[in-house]
Amino acid sequence: MHIRPTFTRCNHVAARPREGRIRTAREFQSWEGGDEYNVARRLRKCFELQTAMCSAFVDNEVGRLIGDFILQGGVGCDFIHWKSDDRIGRSVRNGLNFTERGFAIRGAVGRGYTASRIVT
């Protein structure tokens, strides 16, 4: 079967502190996400097509967690380039997004942390 690689980004989304605020959270839920990844996963789940990520992640605990989530979603990791970790995030970083659930008229609050955001 032919693999359809998807050029994508996949953020490790770490948060939604159950019902509270980010600043007072003691624990977080985590999952994977990203527009292109979501399409690749749906193509796999709905149409049983073989898909794979074409991206780069830092070879550390967070990066490997993202890779594991991708594999659990049925998307291949054949085209992921694992970048070596410099231990402080100066040269490479995995994308993180912290999201707080909205209540009533207060909308959801989110904050992303990626390499491009830190540079700007």
VEXDREN-880919 format. One line per 4 residues: number of its first residue (from 1); their letters; for each residue z, y, x of N, C-alpha, C. Coordinates in nm, 2 decimals, decimal comma, padded with zeros to 4 digits. Layout:
% VEXDREN-880919
NUM = A = Z:Y:X:Z:Y:X:Z:Y:X ~ ...
% end
This chain:
% VEXDREN-880919
1 = MHIR = 00,00:-00,12:00,08:00,00:00,00:00,00:00,00:00,12:00,09 ~ -00,07:00,23:00,05:-00,08:00,35:00,12:00,04:00,44:00,10 ~ 00,10:00,49:00,21:00,21:00,58:00,20:00,16:00,73:00,19 ~ 00,21:00,80:00,10:00,17:00,94:00,08:00,28:01,03:00,15
5 = PTFT = 00,26:01,08:00,27:00,37:01,16:00,33:00,38:01,29:00,26 ~ 00,50:01,34:00,24:00,52:01,47:00,18:00,58:01,56:00,28 ~ 00,51:01,68:00,31:00,56:01,77:00,41:00,67:01,85:00,33 ~ 00,79:01,85:00,38:00,90:01,89:00,30:01,02:01,94:00,38
9 = RCNH = 01,11:02,00:00,30:01,24:02,03:00,35:01,33:01,96:00,25 ~ 01,44:01,92:00,30:01,54:01,85:00,22:01,68:01,91:00,26 ~ 01,74:01,97:00,18:01,87:02,03:00,21:01,98:01,93:00,17 ~ 02,08:01,92:00,25:02,20:01,85:00,21:02,28:01,95:00,13
13 = VAAR = 02,29:01,92:00,01:02,36:02,02:-00,08:02,51:01,98:-00,09 ~ 02,59:02,05:-00,03:02,74:02,01:-00,02:02,81:02,10:-00,11 ~ 02,83:02,06:-00,23:02,92:02,14:-00,31:02,90:02,11:-00,46 ~ 02,97:02,17:-00,52:03,01:02,19:-00,65:03,15:02,13:-00,64
17 = PREG = 03,24:02,22:-00,61:03,38:02,18:-00,62:03,42:02,15:-00,76 ~ 03,41:02,03:-00,80:03,43:01,98:-00,94:03,44:02,10:-01,04 ~ 03,55:02,16:-01,06:03,56:02,26:-01,17:03,61:02,39:-01,11 ~ 03,63:02,40:-00,98:03,69:02,52:-00,92:03,59:02,61:-00,85
21 = RIRT = 03,65:02,69:-00,76:03,58:02,78:-00,68:03,56:02,72:-00,54 ~ 03,45:02,77:-00,47:03,43:02,72:-00,33:03,55:02,76:-00,24 ~ 03,60:02,88:-00,25:03,70:02,93:-00,16:03,83:02,85:-00,18 ~ 03,86:02,78:-00,29:03,98:02,71:-00,31:03,96:02,56:-00,32
25 = AREF = 03,84:02,51:-00,29:03,81:02,37:-00,31:03,87:02,28:-00,20 ~ 03,92:02,17:-00,24:03,98:02,07:-00,14:03,88:01,96:-00,12 ~ 03,78:01,94:-00,21:03,68:01,84:-00,19:03,55:01,89:-00,25 ~ 03,44:01,83:-00,21:03,31:01,86:-00,26:03,23:01,74:-00,29
29 = QSWE = 03,14:01,75:-00,39:03,04:01,64:-00,41:02,92:01,68:-00,32 ~ 02,85:01,58:-00,27:02,73:01,61:-00,19:02,61:01,53:-00,24 ~ 02,49:01,58:-00,23:02,37:01,51:-00,26:02,26:01,58:-00,19 ~ 02,14:01,52:-00,20:02,02:01,57:-00,14:01,94:01,65:-00,24
33 = GGDE = 01,85:01,74:-00,19:01,77:01,81:-00,28:01,67:01,90:-00,20 ~ 01,57:01,95:-00,27:01,47:02,04:-00,22:01,34:02,01:-00,30 ~ 01,27:02,12:-00,32:01,15:02,11:-00,41:01,06:01,99:-00,38 ~ 01,01:01,99:-00,26:00,91:01,89:-00,22:00,97:01,75:-00,22
37 = YNVA = 01,10:01,74:-00,17:01,17:01,61:-00,18:01,18:01,56:-00,32 ~ 01,21:01,65:-00,41:01,23:01,61:-00,55:01,10:01,55:-00,60 ~ 00,98:01,61:-00,57:00,85:01,56:-00,61:00,83:01,42:-00,55 ~ 00,86:01,40:-00,42:00,84:01,27:-00,35:00,92:01,17:-00,42
41 = RRLR = 01,04:01,20:-00,46:01,13:01,10:-00,52:01,08:01,07:-00,66 ~ 01,04:01,17:-00,74:00,99:01,14:-00,87:00,86:01,05:-00,86 ~ 00,77:01,08:-00,77:00,65:01,00:-00,75:00,69:00,85:-00,72 ~ 00,80:00,83:-00,65:00,84:00,70:-00,62:00,90:00,64:-00,74
45 = KCFE = 00,99:00,71:-00,81:01,07:00,65:-00,92:00,98:00,63:-01,05 ~ 00,90:00,73:-01,08:00,82:00,73:-01,20:00,69:00,65:-01,19 ~ 00,62:00,67:-01,08:00,49:00,60:-01,06:00,49:00,49:-00,96 ~ 00,60:00,46:-00,90:00,61:00,35:-00,80:00,52:00,37:-00,69
49 = LQTA = 00,49:00,49:-00,65:00,41:00,52:-00,53:00,50:00,52:-00,41 ~ 00,45:00,47:-00,29:00,52:00,48:-00,17:00,51:00,62:-00,11 ~ 00,62:00,69:-00,10:00,62:00,82:-00,04:00,71:00,82:00,08 ~ 00,70:00,92:00,16:00,78:00,94:00,28:00,80:01,09:00,31
53 = MCSA = 00,91:01,12:00,38:00,94:01,25:00,42:00,87:01,28:00,55 ~ 00,82:01,40:00,56:00,76:01,45:00,69:00,84:01,58:00,72 ~ 00,94:01,57:00,80:01,03:01,68:00,82:01,11:01,65:00,95 ~ 01,20:01,74:00,98:01,29:01,72:01,10:01,43:01,75:01,06
57 = FVDN = 01,52:01,67:01,12:01,67:01,69:01,10:01,74:01,68:01,23 ~ 01,86:01,73:01,24:01,94:01,72:01,35:02,00:01,58:01,35 ~ 02,00:01,52:01,47:02,05:01,38:01,48:02,21:01,39:01,50 ~ 02,27:01,42:01,39:02,42:01,42:01,39:02,47:01,36:01,25
61 = EVGR = 02,60:01,37:01,23:02,65:01,30:01,11:02,59:01,36:00,98 ~ 02,57:01,49:00,97:02,52:01,55:00,85:02,37:01,51:00,83 ~ 02,29:01,51:00,94:02,15:01,47:00,94:02,14:01,33:00,90 ~ 02,22:01,24:00,95:02,21:01,10:00,92:02,25:01,07:00,77
65 = LIGD = 02,35:01,16:00,72:02,38:01,15:00,58:02,26:01,18:00,49 ~ 02,19:01,29:00,53:02,07:01,33:00,45:01,97:01,22:00,46 ~ 01,95:01,16:00,58:01,85:01,05:00,59:01,89:00,93:00,50 ~ 02,02:00,90:00,49:02,07:00,79:00,41:02,04:00,82:00,26
69 = FILQ = 02,07:00,95:00,22:02,04:00,99:00,08:01,89:00,97:00,05 ~ 01,81:01,01:00,14:01,66:01,00:00,12:01,62:00,85:00,10 ~ 01,67:00,77:00,19:01,64:00,62:00,17:01,69:00,57:00,04 ~ 01,81:00,61:00,00:01,87:00,56:-00,13:01,78:00,61:-00,25
73 = GGVG = 01,71:00,72:-00,23:01,62:00,77:-00,33:01,49:00,70:-00,33 ~ 01,47:00,60:-00,24:01,34:00,53:-00,24:01,23:00,59:-00,16 ~ 01,26:00,70:-00,09:01,16:00,78:-00,01:01,18:00,73:00,13 ~ 01,07:00,71:00,20:01,07:00,66:00,34:01,10:00,77:00,44
77 = CDFI = 01,16:00,73:00,55:01,20:00,83:00,66:01,11:00,81:00,78 ~ 00,99:00,75:00,76:00,90:00,71:00,87:00,85:00,83:00,95 ~ 00,84:00,94:00,89:00,79:01,06:00,95:00,89:01,17:00,98 ~ 01,02:01,13:00,98:01,12:01,23:01,01:01,14:01,24:01,16
81 = HWKS = 01,14:01,36:01,22:01,16:01,38:01,36:01,31:01,41:01,38 ~ 01,38:01,33:01,45:01,52:01,35:01,47:01,54:01,44:01,60 ~ 01,59:01,56:01,58:01,61:01,66:01,69:01,75:01,63:01,75 ~ 01,76:01,64:01,88:01,89:01,62:01,95:01,99:01,74:01,91
85 = DDRI = 02,11:01,70:01,90:02,22:01,79:01,86:02,28:01,87:01,98 ~ 02,28:02,00:01,97:02,34:02,08:02,08:02,49:02,10:02,06 ~ 02,55:02,04:01,95:02,69:02,04:01,91:02,74:02,17:01,86 ~ 02,67:02,28:01,87:02,71:02,41:01,81:02,61:02,48:01,72
89 = GRSV = 02,50:02,41:01,70:02,40:02,47:01,61:02,32:02,59:01,65 ~ 02,31:02,61:01,78:02,24:02,72:01,84:02,09:02,70:01,83 ~ 02,04:02,58:01,86:01,90:02,56:01,86:01,84:02,49:01,74 ~ 01,92:02,40:01,67:01,87:02,34:01,55:01,99:02,32:01,45
93 = RNGL = 01,96:02,32:01,32:02,06:02,30:01,22:02,00:02,23:01,10 ~ 02,08:02,16:01,03:02,04:02,10:00,90:02,08:02,20:00,79 ~ 01,99:02,21:00,69:02,02:02,30:00,59:02,13:02,26:00,50 ~ 02,22:02,35:00,46:02,33:02,33:00,37:02,33:02,43:00,26
97 = NFTE = 02,37:02,39:00,15:02,38:02,49:00,03:02,50:02,46:-00,04 ~ 02,59:02,56:-00,06:02,71:02,54:-00,13:02,69:02,61:-00,27 ~ 02,72:02,54:-00,38:02,69:02,59:-00,51:02,82:02,57:-00,60 ~ 02,85:02,68:-00,66:02,97:02,68:-00,75:02,92:02,68:-00,89
101 = RGFA = 02,97:02,60:-00,98:02,93:02,59:-01,12:02,96:02,72:-01,19 ~ 02,87:02,76:-01,28:02,89:02,88:-01,36:02,97:02,84:-01,48 ~ 03,04:02,94:-01,54:03,12:02,93:-01,66:03,09:03,04:-01,75 ~ 03,06:03,01:-01,88:03,04:03,11:-01,98:02,94:03,22:-01,94
105 = IRGA = 02,97:03,35:-01,93:02,88:03,45:-01,89:02,86:03,46:-01,74 ~ 02,95:03,40:-01,67:02,95:03,40:-01,52:02,85:03,29:-01,47 ~ 02,74:03,33:-01,41:02,64:03,24:-01,36:02,69:03,16:-01,24 ~ 02,61:03,06:-01,21:02,64:02,98:-01,09:02,63:03,07:-00,96
109 = VGRG = 02,71:03,04:-00,86:02,71:03,11:-00,74:02,67:03,02:-00,63 ~ 02,58:03,06:-00,54:02,54:02,97:-00,44:02,52:03,04:-00,31 ~ 02,54:02,97:-00,20:02,52:03,02:-00,06:02,46:02,92:00,03 ~ 02,34:02,95:00,08:02,28:02,86:00,17:02,30:02,89:00,32
113 = YTAS = 02,30:02,78:00,40:02,32:02,80:00,54:02,21:02,72:00,61 ~ 02,11:02,79:00,67:02,00:02,73:00,74:01,98:02,80:00,87 ~ 01,90:02,75:00,96:01,87:02,81:01,09:01,81:02,95:01,07 ~ 01,71:02,96:00,97:01,64:03,08:00,95:01,73:03,19:00,89
117 = RIVT = 01,83:03,15:00,81:01,92:03,24:00,75:02,02:03,30:00,86 ~ 02,06:03,22:00,95:02,15:03,26:01,05:02,08:03,36:01,15 ~ 01,95:03,34:01,17:01,88:03,43:01,26:01,86:03,57:01,20 ~ 01,84:03,58:01,07:01,81:03,70:01,00:01,94:03,78:00,98
% end
